[in-house]
């Protein structure tokens, strides 16, 4: 629960409900520095809420499936529709289709 005490980490979870994202896409969506996004991702990963996989130059982040921890599965299930009507969350989710790593990420 402490991992979700920061509004930006909640936004990360809400974004990852829609698709797999890299750091630069999350940075663009949230308007945060790369180091800040990376720290939030580290906290969420340590809590078991997200997973990542390397794909060449990309590190792709996704929600954990909760298979290793029933508490994580329950928490992510409860978060599925939580804040769907929150103005800040709606705004970033609505912008998500226009955020494309090939146009914003260096490499």
N, C-alpha and C positions, 0 to 999 in steps of 0.2 A: 504494500500500500504506500509505503514511503516513496517508492520510485515514481509514483503517480501524483506526488504532492506538488509538483511543479507544473503549471499550466502548459508550458512548452512540451513537456514530456507527454502530457495527455494529447496534445495536438499531433505529436509524432505517431502515437498509437492510432489516433483517428485517421491519419493519412495512410498509414500502413494497412488499415482495413480495406483500402481501395486498391492498392497495388504495391509491388516491390519497388523500393526506391533506394537511390544511392545518396551519399552525404550531400553532394552538390545539389541534388533535386530537393532534399529536405531544407538545405540552406536557402535555396531560392523561395520555397514555399513559406518558410517561417520568417525570412528576413533576418537571420542570425548569422554570426560569424561561424566559419567552419569549425574552429576549436570548440565553440559552445555547442554546436550540433553534435560533434563527436563525443563530448562529455555526456550529453543527455543520452546518446545511444549506448555508451558504455554502462551507464547506470541502469538503463532498461534491459540491457543484455545480462548484466549481473543478476538482476531480479528474475531473469528467466522469461521476460515478457516478449523479447524479440530474439531473432536468430539472424545470422548473416552467412553469406556464402560468397566466396571470391569467384569471379568470372573474368579471367584475363585481368585487365586493368581496373575493372569495376569491383566494388564490394557492395553487394546487394543486401539490403535489410528487409526483413519481413516479420510479421507477427509469429511468435512461437505457436506451435500447435497444442501445447499444454500436455503432451503425452508423458513428459517426465515429471510433471507436478500437477496434481489435480486442483490445487489452489490457483495456479496460473490459469488453467483451463476455465475454471469457474469465473475468475476475475475478468478474463478476456471476453467470456460469453456475456457477462453482465455489462461490460463496456460497449458491446456491439451497437446498441442504440442510444447509449448515454451521450448527451450533449449534441445530438443530431440537429437540434434546433438552436444551438448556441451560435450567435452571430459571427463570432471570431472563427469558430470551427467551420461553419458553412462557407465563409469567405475563402478560407484556404482550400477546402475541398473543391469548391467551384473552380478555383484557379488550377487545380491539379492537371486537367487535360492539356493545358497549354505549357506545362513544365516538361521539358524534354532534355534529358542529359546530353544528347548530341549537340544541342545548341548552347548549353550553359557550362558544361564541364570541360575543363582543359585536359588534354591528353591524347 
